[in-house]
């Protein structure tokens, strides 16, 4: 399963909301790695939902909106990573945003598809982050 890019989001919110993660370029969104859920419906029934059991309900829990029930457990496809994973953030003065984003565009164009990279403003600090 791919971990989220927002550290304050829990696994349930990450997965049920779609799941942008650091490994999504190689392994997909968090919801792409969801194999099944157990949920309690509004009438109190406990159901397993997967691509084989209650597939419409399974689709609905994977970003199809809300009010389908309360998910009480998740089963994920896991992926090996490592032995080294490189990550981090680099902040540059906002006044340099144009130059930085042009550099970012040029340097990332040559990266393999399994690299996940982001760039954008960090409004609170007045900087551009890559």
C-alpha positions as YAML, in Angstrom:
chain: A
units: angstrom
residues:
- id: 1
  name: UNK
  ca: [0.00, 0.00, 0.00]
- id: 2
  name: UNK
  ca: [1.23, 3.48, -0.72]
- id: 3
  name: UNK
  ca: [1.53, 5.87, 2.22]
- id: 4
  name: UNK
  ca: [-0.09, 9.28, 2.01]
- id: 5
  name: UNK
  ca: [1.57, 12.59, 1.24]
- id: 6
  name: UNK
  ca: [-0.27, 14.38, 4.07]
- id: 7
  name: UNK
  ca: [1.08, 13.12, 7.38]
- id: 8
  name: UNK
  ca: [-2.04, 14.04, 9.38]
- id: 9
  name: UNK
  ca: [-4.40, 11.85, 7.33]
- id: 10
  name: UNK
  ca: [-5.11, 8.40, 8.76]
- id: 11
  name: UNK
  ca: [-5.22, 5.22, 6.71]
- id: 12
  name: UNK
  ca: [-9.05, 5.22, 6.53]
- id: 13
  name: UNK
  ca: [-9.32, 8.79, 5.24]
- id: 14
  name: UNK
  ca: [-6.39, 8.25, 2.91]
- id: 15
  name: UNK
  ca: [-7.87, 5.12, 1.35]
- id: 16
  name: UNK
  ca: [-11.55, 6.06, 1.23]
- id: 17
  name: UNK
  ca: [-10.70, 9.49, -0.15]
- id: 18
  name: UNK
  ca: [-8.59, 8.13, -3.02]
- id: 19
  name: UNK
  ca: [-5.12, 8.08, -1.59]
- id: 20
  name: UNK
  ca: [-2.38, 10.21, -3.11]
- id: 21
  name: UNK
  ca: [0.85, 8.69, -1.87]
- id: 22
  name: UNK
  ca: [4.58, 8.79, -2.29]
- id: 23
  name: UNK
  ca: [4.64, 5.46, -4.15]
- id: 24
  name: UNK
  ca: [1.62, 6.09, -6.38]
- id: 25
  name: UNK
  ca: [3.61, 6.40, -9.60]
- id: 26
  name: UNK
  ca: [4.83, 2.84, -9.21]
- id: 27
  name: UNK
  ca: [2.03, 1.19, -7.18]
- id: 28
  name: UNK
  ca: [-1.07, 3.33, -7.74]
- id: 29
  name: UNK
  ca: [-3.30, 5.19, -5.31]
- id: 30
  name: UNK
  ca: [-4.08, 3.76, -1.88]
- id: 31
  name: UNK
  ca: [-7.54, 2.74, -3.12]
- id: 32
  name: UNK
  ca: [-5.96, 0.86, -6.03]
- id: 33
  name: UNK
  ca: [-4.27, -1.37, -3.47]
- id: 34
  name: UNK
  ca: [-7.42, -2.04, -1.46]
- id: 35
  name: UNK
  ca: [-8.40, -5.72, -1.74]
- id: 36
  name: UNK
  ca: [-11.46, -5.78, 0.51]
- id: 37
  name: UNK
  ca: [-13.24, -4.03, 3.35]
- id: 38
  name: UNK
  ca: [-15.45, -5.10, 6.19]
- id: 39
  name: UNK
  ca: [-18.19, -2.61, 6.86]
- id: 40
  name: UNK
  ca: [-21.28, -2.13, 8.94]
- id: 41
  name: UNK
  ca: [-24.28, -0.91, 6.95]
- id: 42
  name: UNK
  ca: [-26.91, 1.52, 8.19]
- id: 43
  name: UNK
  ca: [-29.19, -1.37, 9.13]
- id: 44
  name: UNK
  ca: [-26.44, -3.00, 11.22]
- id: 45
  name: UNK
  ca: [-25.39, -5.75, 8.82]
- id: 46
  name: UNK
  ca: [-21.69, -6.63, 8.78]
- id: 47
  name: UNK
  ca: [-20.52, -7.27, 5.21]
- id: 48
  name: UNK
  ca: [-17.31, -8.13, 3.40]
- id: 49
  name: UNK
  ca: [-16.99, -6.17, 0.17]
- id: 50
  name: UNK
  ca: [-14.42, -6.93, -2.54]
- id: 51
  name: UNK
  ca: [-14.28, -7.30, -6.31]
- id: 52
  name: UNK
  ca: [-16.02, -10.69, -5.83]
- id: 53
  name: UNK
  ca: [-18.37, -10.02, -2.87]
- id: 54
  name: UNK
  ca: [-20.73, -7.04, -3.11]
- id: 55
  name: UNK
  ca: [-18.64, -5.47, -5.92]
- id: 56
  name: UNK
  ca: [-20.90, -2.40, -6.26]
- id: 57
  name: UNK
  ca: [-20.50, -1.65, -2.57]
- id: 58
  name: UNK
  ca: [-16.74, -2.21, -2.84]
- id: 59
  name: UNK
  ca: [-16.58, 0.26, -5.73]
- id: 60
  name: UNK
  ca: [-18.57, 2.77, -3.71]
- id: 61
  name: UNK
  ca: [-16.20, 2.59, -0.74]
- id: 62
  name: UNK
  ca: [-13.24, 3.25, -3.04]
- id: 63
  name: UNK
  ca: [-13.90, 6.95, -3.56]
- id: 64
  name: UNK
  ca: [-17.51, 6.67, -4.72]
- id: 65
  name: UNK
  ca: [-18.80, 9.02, -2.04]
- id: 66
  name: UNK
  ca: [-20.09, 8.43, 1.44]
- id: 67
  name: UNK
  ca: [-22.96, 7.05, 3.46]
- id: 68
  name: UNK
  ca: [-22.54, 3.41, 2.40]
- id: 69
  name: UNK
  ca: [-21.59, 2.19, 5.86]
- id: 70
  name: UNK
  ca: [-18.77, 2.36, 8.37]
- id: 71
  name: UNK
  ca: [-15.61, 0.54, 7.30]
- id: 72
  name: UNK
  ca: [-14.23, -1.43, 10.23]
- id: 73
  name: UNK
  ca: [-11.29, -3.15, 8.55]
- id: 74
  name: UNK
  ca: [-9.22, -2.99, 5.37]
- id: 75
  name: UNK
  ca: [-7.25, -5.59, 3.43]
- id: 76
  name: UNK
  ca: [-4.47, -4.16, 1.25]
- id: 77
  name: UNK
  ca: [-2.10, -5.38, -1.43]
- id: 78
  name: UNK
  ca: [1.39, -4.72, -0.02]
- id: 79
  name: UNK
  ca: [4.55, -3.90, -1.97]
- id: 80
  name: UNK
  ca: [8.20, -4.34, -1.08]
- id: 81
  name: UNK
  ca: [10.25, -1.15, -1.13]
- id: 82
  name: UNK
  ca: [13.87, -0.44, -0.48]
- id: 83
  name: UNK
  ca: [16.36, -1.18, 0.72]
- id: 84
  name: UNK
  ca: [16.76, 2.58, 0.26]
- id: 85
  name: UNK
  ca: [13.92, 5.06, -0.15]
- id: 86
  name: UNK
  ca: [14.87, 8.68, -0.76]
- id: 87
  name: UNK
  ca: [12.49, 11.48, 0.09]
- id: 88
  name: UNK
  ca: [12.31, 14.95, 1.44]
- id: 89
  name: UNK
  ca: [11.38, 18.51, 0.73]
- id: 90
  name: UNK
  ca: [13.46, 21.39, -0.55]
- id: 91
  name: UNK
  ca: [12.15, 24.93, -0.07]
- id: 92
  name: UNK
  ca: [13.27, 27.91, -2.17]
- id: 93
  name: UNK
  ca: [12.39, 31.62, -1.83]
- id: 94
  name: UNK
  ca: [9.06, 32.35, -3.50]
- id: 95
  name: UNK
  ca: [10.68, 35.08, -5.63]
- id: 96
  name: UNK
  ca: [12.60, 32.29, -7.38]
- id: 97
  name: UNK
  ca: [9.43, 30.28, -8.18]
- id: 98
  name: UNK
  ca: [9.60, 30.82, -11.94]
- id: 99
  name: UNK
  ca: [13.22, 29.69, -12.22]
- id: 100
  name: UNK
  ca: [12.66, 26.81, -9.80]
- id: 101
  name: UNK
  ca: [9.57, 25.48, -11.57]
- id: 102
  name: UNK
  ca: [11.29, 25.67, -14.97]
- id: 103
  name: UNK
  ca: [14.24, 23.71, -13.52]
- id: 104
  name: UNK
  ca: [11.81, 21.24, -11.91]
- id: 105
  name: UNK
  ca: [9.99, 20.73, -15.22]
- id: 106
  name: UNK
  ca: [13.22, 20.12, -17.11]
- id: 107
  name: UNK
  ca: [14.83, 17.79, -14.56]
- id: 108
  name: UNK
  ca: [11.73, 15.69, -13.91]
- id: 109
  name: UNK
  ca: [11.01, 15.16, -17.61]
- id: 110
  name: UNK
  ca: [13.83, 12.60, -17.73]
- id: 111
  name: UNK
  ca: [12.81, 10.67, -14.59]
- id: 112
  name: UNK
  ca: [11.41, 7.15, -14.91]
- id: 113
  name: UNK
  ca: [7.63, 6.87, -14.46]
- id: 114
  name: UNK
  ca: [7.97, 5.18, -11.06]
- id: 115
  name: UNK
  ca: [9.26, 8.40, -9.42]
- id: 116
  name: UNK
  ca: [6.69, 10.50, -7.59]
- id: 117
  name: UNK
  ca: [7.51, 14.20, -7.37]
- id: 118
  name: UNK
  ca: [5.53, 17.28, -6.40]
- id: 119
  name: UNK
  ca: [6.16, 21.01, -6.63]
- id: 120
  name: UNK
  ca: [4.14, 23.96, -5.47]
- id: 121
  name: UNK
  ca: [3.88, 26.96, -3.18]
- id: 122
  name: UNK
  ca: [4.00, 26.70, 0.58]
- id: 123
  name: UNK
  ca: [1.81, 29.69, 1.37]
- id: 124
  name: UNK
  ca: [2.48, 29.88, 5.12]
- id: 125
  name: UNK
  ca: [6.21, 30.15, 4.66]
- id: 126
  name: UNK
  ca: [6.29, 32.17, 1.42]
- id: 127
  name: UNK
  ca: [8.39, 29.58, -0.39]
- id: 128
  name: UNK
  ca: [8.21, 27.18, -3.30]
- id: 129
  name: UNK
  ca: [8.66, 23.52, -2.39]
- id: 130
  name: UNK
  ca: [9.84, 20.60, -4.49]
...
